[in-house]
Amino acid sequence: MFNKLIISLFIINFIWFSSCDQKNDPINKIETSIKVEQPLKLKYKTQHSYGGSSCPDNLRGFPPVDIQELDKVPVVQGRLPTEEETRNGTSLMYFDPIKSPSARSLDMKLPKLARYYSDYTKKNELVIVIQVVEVENDTVVGFRYLNGGNGSAWFSEVTFSSEEEINKLGATPFVSNNLEINASKEIIWEVITSPTYAKVLGEMFDANAYLESDWENGSKVYFKYEPGNVVTTGVITASWKNLYIQVDYNFDGYHYAEKFLILENKNTNTTQLHIACGPYGEDFEDQIIVWNNWLQKVKELSEKK
């Protein structure tokens, strides 16, 4: 027996085939109508077009969040959101009352911190659930990744965090910034990924430091010091050429990520480079300076080409 679910989904600047945050006109939003038909007994075991959506690159719509500022995350409480609220980042999913008359917001205090297994990073990611909806005997959640971006899942795919876990995590500050560069996305991508510039950019982190990788999805990223000593190793969990790179590190169970989003504006012949990195500890303020220097160096190198 099939359970049919017809939902109109609004996600800021969403495109299925490439990037959730890539669009020629950054002002307009995209409406995607999705029809999901699956055997009820399999729906939690298979990747599906609705509950399994993931937009880790949507850094403009959903930037990183410090857990200590969880109460500042906007949500729609006790009702279904309006279309406008699904466009402005307050919520994620819009349910047409005519097509889905049974849809209702689950009675739950939001936002809530939870764990969700990501097929991108192969890790149990920290996410912030901002929407829970029951519709036609299904329950779906909309969430934003703690380190930026958004996604959706079936209710059973998230595990809500206890107060004890939240208190144990403490603060989770991220460096989140962007810079306008007078260069094409192709040039900026080359500067970030080419071995030609690796040591120049590495100097922004530390003397004699540099990154080494082929920058393909699934490849390793080696943080090295001259003459080639490996300090730590990350994994590229998403790589969409000339658009987005995500590198994830695991330091004895501590999950650290770096996200780079490149958005070109053809009208102005400029490109916005967005970064989201962290979470950091006591060195957070120092890392703000480091990453600002790195952004400026990328700008300088890109605009010289």
C-alpha positions in Angstrom: 0.0 0.0 0.0 1.4 3.4 -1.0 1.3 6.5 1.2 1.0 9.5 -1.1 2.4 12.8 0.1 2.1 15.9 -2.0 3.9 19.0 -0.6 5.0 22.3 -2.0 8.5 22.9 -0.7 10.1 26.3 -0.4 13.8 26.5 0.3 15.8 29.7 -0.1 17.6 29.7 -3.5 17.0 26.0 -4.0 18.1 24.0 -7.1 18.0 20.2 -6.9 20.6 19.3 -9.6 23.5 21.4 -8.4 23.4 23.8 -5.5 20.8 24.9 -3.0 22.2 28.4 -3.0 22.9 28.9 -6.6 20.6 31.2 -8.6 21.0 33.8 -11.2 18.6 36.2 -9.5 19.4 36.1 -5.7 16.3 38.0 -4.8 13.7 35.6 -6.1 12.9 32.3 -4.4 12.2 29.0 -6.1 9.1 26.9 -5.5 9.6 23.1 -6.0 6.6 20.8 -6.0 7.5 17.3 -5.0 5.4 14.2 -5.1 6.6 11.2 -3.0 5.1 7.8 -3.4 6.7 5.0 -1.4 5.8 1.7 0.3 5.1 2.6 3.9 7.3 -0.2 5.2 10.4 1.1 3.2 10.0 4.8 3.7 12.5 5.1 6.6 15.1 2.9 4.9 15.4 4.5 1.5 16.7 7.9 0.3 13.6 9.8 -0.9 13.1 13.1 -2.7 11.4 14.9 0.1 12.5 13.7 3.6 16.1 13.3 2.5 16.7 16.7 1.1 20.1 18.3 2.1 21.4 21.7 1.3 24.7 22.1 3.3 25.7 24.9 1.0 22.8 27.3 1.8 25.0 29.5 3.9 23.1 32.7 3.0 19.7 31.5 4.0 20.9 29.5 7.0 24.3 30.6 8.5 26.0 28.7 11.3 24.6 29.0 14.8 26.3 29.1 18.2 24.4 26.7 20.5 24.4 29.4 23.2 22.2 31.5 20.9 19.8 28.7 20.1 16.9 30.7 21.5 17.5 33.4 18.9 16.8 31.0 16.0 13.6 32.1 14.3 10.8 29.5 14.1 7.1 29.3 13.4 5.4 27.9 16.6 2.1 26.2 16.9 0.9 26.6 13.4 1.9 26.0 9.7 4.0 28.7 8.2 2.9 31.1 5.5 4.5 31.1 2.1 6.5 34.2 3.0 7.9 32.6 6.1 9.2 29.7 4.0 10.9 32.2 1.8 12.6 34.4 4.4 14.3 31.7 6.4 11.8 31.5 9.3 10.7 28.1 8.2 11.4 25.5 5.5 8.3 23.7 4.2 5.0 25.1 2.9 2.0 22.9 2.9 -0.8 23.9 0.6 -4.0 23.6 2.7 -6.0 22.5 -0.4 -3.6 19.8 -1.5 -2.7 18.7 2.0 -5.7 19.5 4.3 -4.5 17.1 7.0 -1.2 18.8 7.5 -0.7 20.2 11.0 2.2 21.5 13.0 3.2 19.0 15.7 2.8 20.4 19.3 6.5 20.7 20.2 8.5 23.6 21.5 11.0 24.7 18.9 13.9 25.1 18.0 15.4 21.9 19.3 18.9 20.6 18.9 19.2 17.1 17.4 21.5 14.6 15.7 21.0 13.6 12.1 23.1 11.1 10.1 24.3 12.9 7.0 25.1 11.0 3.8 27.5 13.8 2.8 29.8 13.7 5.9 29.0 10.1 7.0 28.6 11.6 10.5 25.8 12.2 13.0 25.6 16.0 12.4 24.2 18.5 14.9 21.1 20.1 13.5 18.5 22.6 14.7 15.0 21.4 14.1 12.8 24.4 13.2 9.7 22.6 11.9 7.8 19.4 12.6 4.7 18.6 10.6 2.3 15.7 10.6 0.6 15.0 7.3 -1.3 11.9 6.1 0.1 9.6 8.8 3.7 10.8 8.2 5.8 13.2 10.3 8.6 15.2 8.6 11.0 17.7 10.1 12.8 20.7 8.6 16.2 21.6 10.1 19.2 23.8 9.7 22.7 22.4 10.1 24.5 23.8 13.1 27.5 24.7 10.8 25.3 26.2 8.1 22.8 25.1 5.5 19.5 23.2 5.8 17.7 20.0 5.1 14.7 17.8 5.9 14.1 14.3 7.2 11.5 11.9 8.5 10.9 12.3 12.2 12.4 9.0 13.1 15.7 10.0 11.4 16.6 12.6 14.0 17.5 12.1 17.7 16.8 15.0 19.9 19.6 16.1 22.3 19.1 16.1 26.0 19.8 19.2 28.2 22.8 17.4 29.5 24.3 17.0 26.0 23.6 20.6 25.2 25.3 21.8 28.4 28.2 19.6 27.8 28.7 20.9 24.2 29.0 24.5 25.5 29.6 27.3 23.1 30.0 26.5 19.4 31.2 29.7 17.7 31.7 29.7 13.9 33.6 32.0 11.7 31.0 33.1 9.1 31.9 35.8 6.6 31.8 36.7 2.9 33.7 39.0 0.6 33.0 40.5 -2.9 35.7 39.7 -5.4 36.1 41.3 -8.9 36.8 38.0 -10.6 34.9 35.0 -12.1 34.0 32.0 -10.1 36.4 29.9 -12.2 39.3 32.1 -11.2 38.4 32.0 -7.5 38.0 28.2 -7.6 41.5 27.9 -9.2 43.1 30.1 -6.6 41.5 28.1 -3.8 42.4 24.7 -5.2 45.5 25.1 -7.3 48.8 23.9 -5.9 50.3 27.1 -7.3 48.7 29.2 -4.5 48.6 26.6 -1.7 51.7 27.9 0.2 50.8 31.5 -0.3 47.3 30.9 1.2 48.7 28.5 3.8 50.9 31.4 5.2 47.6 33.0 6.3 47.2 30.2 8.8 50.8 29.7 9.9 54.3 30.0 8.7 55.3 27.2 6.4 51.7 25.7 6.4 49.8 24.6 3.4 46.9 22.4 2.2 47.3 19.5 -0.3 44.4 17.8 -2.1 43.0 17.1 -5.5 39.8 18.7 -4.2 37.5 16.0 -5.6 34.5 14.7 -3.7 35.6 12.0 -1.2 39.3 13.0 -1.4 41.5 13.7 1.6 42.8 17.1 2.5 46.2 17.2 4.1 47.2 20.1 6.4 51.0 20.1 6.1 54.1 22.1 7.3 57.2 22.3 5.2 59.0 20.1 4.2 55.7 18.0 4.0 54.9 16.9 7.5 51.2 16.0 7.8 49.6 17.7 10.9 46.0 16.6 10.3 43.8 15.1 7.6 40.3 16.0 6.5 37.8 14.6 3.9 36.1 16.5 1.2 32.4 15.6 1.7 31.1 17.9 -1.0 32.8 19.3 -4.1 30.8 21.0 -6.8 33.3 22.6 -9.2 33.3 26.4 -9.3 30.6 26.5 -6.7 31.1 24.7 -3.3 33.6 22.8 -1.2 33.1 21.2 2.2 35.9 19.8 4.2 35.2 17.8 7.4 37.6 16.9 10.1 37.3 14.5 13.1 39.5 15.3 16.0 38.9 12.4 18.4 35.1 12.7 18.1 35.1 16.5 17.7 33.6 17.5 14.4 35.0 20.5 12.7 34.0 21.7 9.2 35.0 24.3 6.6 32.5 25.4 3.9 33.3 27.5 0.9 30.5 28.9 -1.3 31.3 30.8 -4.6 28.4 32.8 -6.1 28.9 34.8 -9.2 26.7 37.8 -10.2 26.7 38.1 -14.0 25.0 41.5 -13.7 27.9 43.1 -11.8 30.7 40.8 -13.0 31.6 40.2 -9.3 31.6 37.1 -7.2 30.7 36.6 -3.5 33.0 34.1 -1.6 31.2 32.8 1.5 32.9 30.8 4.3 31.6 29.0 7.4 34.2 27.4 9.6 34.2 25.8 13.0 33.1 25.4 15.7 36.1 26.9 17.6 37.1 27.1 21.2 39.0 29.7 23.1 40.9 30.7 19.9 37.7 31.9 18.2 38.7 35.6 18.1 42.1 34.7 16.6 40.4 32.6 14.0 38.3 35.5 12.9 41.5 37.4 12.0 43.1 34.4 10.3 40.1 33.7 8.1 39.7 37.4 7.2 43.3 37.5 6.2 42.7 34.4 4.1 39.7 35.9 2.4 41.7 39.1 1.6 44.5 37.0 0.1 42.1 35.0 -2.1 40.7 38.4 -3.3 44.1 39.8 -4.0 45.3 36.7 -5.9 42.1 36.4 -7.9 41.9 40.0 -9.0 45.5 39.8 -10.2 44.8 37.0 -12.6 
